Amino acid sequence: MRSEPYVRDHVASKARKMQPPKNLLLWFLEAFRAETPDQIHEPDVWRDYVKDGQHPGGGSLLGAPRYGDAFRRFIEERPAQVELAEYEGHEDLWPHYVFPLRAALARLAGRGPDTGDSPFMARVLYRTALRDGDFDSACASFGIPPQVRKVYMEAALYRLWTRYLVEPEPYTVREAPAA
């Protein structure tokens, strides 16, 4: 077969792509910053929300600052929100996550009871991101002893990295059993 000479290179390429980044904390912070909007409000006034079909709702009679579209999507959409990309007028066939890091954090937080280790790791990671990578103070705020903070953070980041997906996993469609 034609592909046989390339099998070794293909396997090596897949193995390289499956390796975590050298600095998982930097990867995490860059992904978090990319998903977090910079601007809360737009310079326009918000009056166009209609609550009951007749009376505008939201804001005030004078108007309220309009939320920026990126910020509104950040606070209103669920973490696992998907959309189809559009390139030059053509929609992509496969959906991708709008916020892939938030989706990974939600998957991590949804594993097991609230007292389990995965939801706790998700909370520590989120607080670390909000503190701009200061995992020492984030871990201290949760009562993690100083001797294990670095090891704990490495384990949490690796566990998050294993759950990080840009595209959702495809659904498995099963046929009905023959009667």
C-alpha positions as CSV (number, residue, x, y, z in Angstrom):
1,M,0.0,0.0,0.0
2,R,1.0,3.6,-0.6
3,S,0.5,4.7,3.0
4,E,2.7,2.0,4.6
5,P,6.0,4.1,4.3
6,Y,4.2,7.0,6.1
7,V,2.7,5.0,9.0
8,R,5.7,5.6,11.3
9,D,5.6,9.4,10.6
10,H,1.9,9.4,11.1
11,V,2.1,7.7,14.4
12,A,4.9,10.0,15.6
13,S,2.9,13.1,14.5
14,K,-0.2,11.9,16.4
15,A,1.9,11.2,19.5
16,R,3.4,14.8,19.3
17,K,-0.1,16.3,19.1
18,M,-1.3,14.4,22.0
19,Q,1.5,15.6,24.3
20,P,0.4,18.4,26.7
21,P,2.0,21.8,26.3
22,K,5.3,22.3,28.1
23,N,3.7,25.0,30.3
24,L,0.2,24.0,31.2
25,L,-0.4,27.1,33.3
26,L,0.5,29.4,30.5
27,W,-1.7,27.5,28.1
28,F,-4.6,27.7,30.6
29,L,-4.2,31.5,31.2
30,E,-3.9,32.2,27.4
31,A,-7.1,30.2,26.8
32,F,-8.9,31.9,29.7
33,R,-7.9,35.3,28.5
34,A,-9.0,34.5,24.9
35,E,-12.5,33.6,26.1
36,T,-12.9,36.5,28.6
37,P,-14.3,39.7,27.0
38,D,-12.3,42.9,27.4
39,Q,-15.2,45.3,27.3
40,I,-18.4,45.1,29.3
41,H,-20.4,47.9,27.8
42,E,-20.7,49.4,24.3
43,P,-21.1,53.2,23.9
44,D,-24.7,52.8,23.0
45,V,-27.9,53.0,25.1
46,W,-30.0,49.9,25.7
47,R,-33.8,50.4,25.5
48,D,-34.9,47.8,22.9
49,Y,-35.8,44.8,25.2
50,V,-39.6,44.3,25.1
51,K,-40.9,42.4,28.1
52,D,-44.6,41.9,27.4
53,G,-44.9,43.1,23.8
54,Q,-46.0,46.6,24.6
55,H,-43.7,48.0,27.3
56,P,-40.0,48.0,27.0
57,G,-38.3,46.3,29.9
58,G,-34.7,46.4,31.2
59,G,-32.6,49.4,31.7
60,S,-34.4,52.6,32.7
61,L,-36.6,55.1,30.9
62,L,-33.5,57.1,30.1
63,G,-31.7,54.0,28.9
64,A,-28.9,52.0,30.3
65,P,-25.5,51.2,28.9
66,R,-25.7,48.5,26.4
67,Y,-23.8,45.2,27.1
68,G,-21.1,44.4,24.6
69,D,-22.0,41.4,22.4
70,A,-19.0,39.4,23.6
71,F,-19.8,40.1,27.3
72,R,-23.5,39.4,26.8
73,R,-22.7,36.0,25.2
74,F,-20.2,35.3,28.0
75,I,-22.7,35.8,30.8
76,E,-25.9,34.4,29.0
77,E,-24.7,31.4,27.1
78,R,-24.0,28.0,28.7
79,P,-20.4,26.8,28.8
80,A,-20.9,24.0,26.3
81,Q,-22.6,26.3,23.7
82,V,-21.7,25.2,20.2
83,E,-21.9,27.1,16.9
84,L,-21.1,26.5,13.2
85,A,-18.2,28.5,11.9
86,E,-18.8,30.5,8.7
87,Y,-16.0,31.0,6.2
88,E,-16.6,33.2,3.2
89,G,-20.3,32.6,3.2
90,H,-20.1,28.8,3.7
91,E,-21.0,27.2,7.0
92,D,-18.7,24.6,8.4
93,L,-20.1,21.1,8.7
94,W,-18.9,20.4,12.2
95,P,-19.9,22.5,15.3
96,H,-17.3,23.8,17.7
97,Y,-17.5,25.2,21.2
98,V,-17.8,28.9,21.6
99,F,-16.0,28.7,24.9
100,P,-13.9,25.5,24.8
101,L,-12.0,26.2,28.1
102,R,-15.3,26.9,29.9
103,A,-16.7,23.7,28.5
104,A,-13.7,21.8,29.8
105,L,-14.1,23.4,33.2
106,A,-17.8,22.5,33.2
107,R,-17.0,18.9,32.3
108,L,-14.4,18.8,35.0
109,A,-16.8,20.3,37.6
110,G,-19.6,17.9,36.6
111,R,-17.6,14.8,37.5
112,G,-18.9,13.3,40.8
113,P,-20.4,14.9,43.9
114,D,-19.6,18.5,45.0
115,T,-17.3,17.1,47.6
116,G,-15.2,15.1,45.1
117,D,-11.8,16.1,43.8
118,S,-12.8,17.1,40.2
119,P,-15.4,19.8,41.1
120,F,-12.9,21.1,43.7
121,M,-10.1,21.2,41.1
122,A,-12.4,23.1,38.7
123,R,-13.1,25.8,41.4
124,V,-9.3,26.1,42.2
125,L,-8.5,26.4,38.5
126,Y,-11.2,29.1,38.0
127,R,-10.0,31.1,41.0
128,T,-6.4,30.8,39.7
129,A,-7.5,32.2,36.3
130,L,-9.3,35.1,38.0
131,R,-6.1,35.8,40.0
132,D,-4.1,35.9,36.8
133,G,-2.2,32.7,37.4
134,D,-1.3,33.2,41.1
135,F,-2.0,29.6,42.0
136,D,-0.3,29.9,45.3
137,S,-2.9,32.4,46.7
138,A,-5.7,30.6,45.0
139,C,-4.7,27.3,46.6
140,A,-4.2,29.1,50.0
141,S,-7.7,30.5,49.8
142,F,-9.0,26.9,49.6
143,G,-6.8,25.7,52.4
144,I,-4.4,23.6,50.4
145,P,-1.1,23.2,52.3
146,P,1.9,25.0,50.8
147,Q,3.9,21.8,50.4
148,V,1.5,20.3,47.8
149,R,0.2,23.4,46.0
150,K,2.5,23.0,42.9
151,V,1.9,19.3,42.6
152,Y,-1.9,19.8,43.0
153,M,-2.0,22.5,40.4
154,E,0.0,20.4,37.9
155,A,-2.4,17.5,38.4
156,A,-5.5,19.8,38.1
157,L,-4.1,21.5,34.9
158,Y,-3.3,18.1,33.4
159,R,-6.8,16.8,34.2
160,L,-8.3,19.9,32.6
161,W,-6.1,19.5,29.5
162,T,-7.3,15.9,29.1
163,R,-10.9,17.2,29.0
164,Y,-10.2,20.2,26.7
165,L,-11.9,19.8,23.3
166,V,-12.4,22.4,20.5
167,E,-15.2,20.4,19.0
168,P,-17.8,18.3,20.9
169,E,-17.5,14.5,20.6
170,P,-19.8,13.2,17.8
171,Y,-23.1,11.7,18.9
172,T,-23.4,7.9,18.4
173,V,-26.5,7.1,16.5
174,R,-27.7,3.6,17.2
175,E,-30.1,1.7,15.0
176,A,-33.1,0.0,16.5
177,P,-32.6,-3.7,17.0
178,A,-34.3,-5.9,14.4
179,A,-37.5,-7.3,15.7
